Amino acid sequence: MLFDNPIFKNWYTDLMDVCRVVPVKDGNVTRQERKKVAEKVPCRVYHTGTGSPSITDNAAGIRGEDKLSCDLSVDIQAGDELYVIRGGNTGHANKPERYLAGPPQAFMIRSAAHSQVWNIKR
């Protein structure tokens, strides 16, 4: 675990699976397939933001943006599909919530431990 400080011992309360679209060669044909590249990765969704509804001529919609933090060693790329089990690292068996990873943001916690922060969309 990246955080050696006991204050951060239980920081990552959630678990996530990471799925990515990868090229698969089948004979002479290359096709795209979604594959799970990581599973049960400790993480934390710590800032949830639901935007206000937007109304257009033919539909209404809500767009939310949350923030997810995980260890630097985790391989996440923009566009990855994340299935986050809220409270999964604390023993809760909730259903996974689906998110899409946006671009990463550099973030430094005061204890000088580095962490990855991702903007994720529902």
PyMOL commands that set and color helices and strands:
alter all, ss='L'
color gray80, all
select helices_A, chain A and resi 6-8+88-90
alter helices_A, ss='H'
color red, helices_A
select strands_A, chain A and resi 14-26+29-50+54-55+60-61+64-70+81-85+97-108+114-121
alter strands_A, ss='S'
color yellow, strands_A
deselect
rebuild
show_as cartoon
